[in-house]
Amino acid sequence: MSIRHGLLALLERGPRYGSQLRTEFESRTGATWPLNVGQVYTTLNRLERDGMVAQDGEDAAGHALYAITDAGRTELKSWFGTPVDRSSPPRDELAIKLAMAVGAPGVDIRDVIQSQRRHTVKAMQDYTRLKAQALAAVEGGGPKERDDVAWLLVLEQLIFQTEAEARWLDHCEARLIRLSTAAGPGAPPVHGAPPIRDTPSVQGASSAHGASQPRRNTGPAHPARSS
């Protein structure tokens, strides 16, 4: 996640101070990626060092204001116009965990998959309920409509991501069962019993789009839309 570019995008709308940038960043992204003030000021200092922002006096309360420079606008324009690089994807803890679980002594990889599937489906249901809230806020209009639209886009990305993860977990389980069956009884155990279906399916979780609207804060495991 590019915090520096996010801050530049907010500064494009006018000078701001550190805690104001943090609040607006979290409001725009629904606090999906929370920041602390230290991160904000560290990033601002680096942007100032690189000539992309400059201090611009103080507000009435004595907060030091930062403004974007021409170099910062050029950098921001380049960021918006350049596709996100996928040639070096970030490390995925779940993929690493399953890779290491294959053949690990005393580890039933099917249990690992089942546990993750339950968590993934629960997250998918929570995101779709939050989406219903975001849609209602957008349709209702209001002073924060731009932030609500931004939060809706973030939520939909999270929904698509968790749906893909659930499908991938189903694929992993099916793949391991086929490999275990093909290897025969003398091969290392992969615990290739028929898959256990004690959790909702991806389709069942997706149907939560029509669920009633819950509280906005769903707990620390899922991002809550800040007010």
PENOR-V213118 format. One record per residue. PSI is psi in whole degrees, 0 to 359 (999 if undefined). D_LAST is the distance of its C-alpha to the last C-alpha in Angstrom with 2 decimals. Layout:
# PENOR-V213118
PSI | D_LAST
PSI | D_LAST
This chain:
# PENOR-V213118
132 | 22.11
95 | 22.78
320 | 20.47
319 | 22.95
326 | 22.80
318 | 19.02
321 | 19.18
320 | 22.10
322 | 20.32
323 | 17.60
338 | 20.50
336 | 22.33
355 | 20.14
163 | 21.37
144 | 21.78
161 | 18.94
171 | 19.02
305 | 18.11
332 | 14.94
318 | 13.61
319 | 14.62
313 | 12.99
316 | 9.48
324 | 10.30
314 | 12.01
325 | 9.36
320 | 6.97
326 | 10.32
7 | 11.40
26 | 8.61
25 | 9.61
323 | 12.92
81 | 14.84
146 | 13.33
156 | 15.18
162 | 16.55
326 | 17.72
317 | 21.26
318 | 20.85
311 | 19.49
327 | 22.40
317 | 24.90
319 | 24.06
320 | 24.24
320 | 27.58
320 | 28.91
322 | 27.88
318 | 29.60
323 | 32.60
4 | 32.83
17 | 32.72
341 | 29.54
162 | 27.60
147 | 29.06
142 | 28.03
55 | 27.78
204 | 28.20
158 | 25.67
185 | 23.27
335 | 24.05
2 | 22.48
11 | 24.64
134 | 22.19
125 | 24.18
147 | 23.15
142 | 23.87
148 | 25.04
145 | 26.07
176 | 29.85
322 | 32.11
323 | 32.54
321 | 28.79
322 | 28.67
317 | 31.61
318 | 29.98
318 | 26.77
320 | 28.98
320 | 30.97
313 | 27.95
328 | 26.76
356 | 30.38
127 | 31.30
149 | 30.75
130 | 29.12
125 | 32.14
6 | 32.80
338 | 36.24
76 | 34.99
150 | 32.25
156 | 30.27
136 | 31.65
116 | 30.44
322 | 30.68
316 | 31.37
319 | 34.16
318 | 35.67
314 | 35.53
322 | 37.37
319 | 39.83
336 | 40.68
337 | 40.91
115 | 43.68
2 | 46.87
132 | 45.32
133 | 47.51
8 | 46.15
123 | 43.07
104 | 42.77
333 | 40.69
323 | 40.24
321 | 38.43
316 | 36.16
316 | 35.43
317 | 34.92
316 | 32.49
322 | 30.40
318 | 30.64
316 | 29.21
317 | 26.20
316 | 25.77
321 | 26.09
317 | 23.55
319 | 21.01
318 | 22.00
319 | 21.47
317 | 17.96
320 | 17.04
328 | 18.76
318 | 16.96
327 | 13.54
322 | 15.32
320 | 16.21
315 | 12.67
319 | 12.00
318 | 15.39
321 | 14.81
318 | 11.84
315 | 14.16
335 | 17.11
349 | 15.58
204 | 15.05
174 | 13.12
338 | 12.11
25 | 9.59
321 | 12.30
318 | 13.32
323 | 10.16
320 | 10.28
317 | 13.97
317 | 13.64
322 | 11.52
317 | 14.22
320 | 16.93
316 | 15.80
317 | 15.70
325 | 19.10
318 | 20.50
322 | 19.63
311 | 21.28
322 | 24.33
316 | 24.57
326 | 24.65
316 | 27.06
321 | 29.30
318 | 29.21
318 | 30.28
321 | 33.10
322 | 34.18
319 | 34.44
317 | 36.63
316 | 38.71
316 | 39.16
314 | 40.38
321 | 42.77
315 | 44.02
323 | 44.83
317 | 46.65
318 | 48.77
320 | 49.61
319 | 50.56
319 | 52.78
329 | 54.44
332 | 55.11
175 | 57.18
338 | 57.76
356 | 58.80
162 | 55.64
141 | 52.89
135 | 50.71
4 | 47.49
62 | 47.21
46 | 47.63
163 | 47.53
144 | 46.08
145 | 42.28
128 | 40.52
66 | 38.17
13 | 36.34
159 | 32.87
150 | 31.40
169 | 32.41
320 | 30.29
321 | 31.03
321 | 29.98
322 | 26.62
333 | 26.17
351 | 26.86
353 | 23.51
331 | 22.29
11 | 23.55
162 | 22.15
158 | 20.26
127 | 16.47
187 | 15.44
150 | 12.59
324 | 9.70
113 | 10.57
7 | 14.17
166 | 15.34
340 | 16.05
346 | 18.27
142 | 15.69
140 | 12.50
138 | 9.26
123 | 6.50
155 | 3.75
999 | 0.00
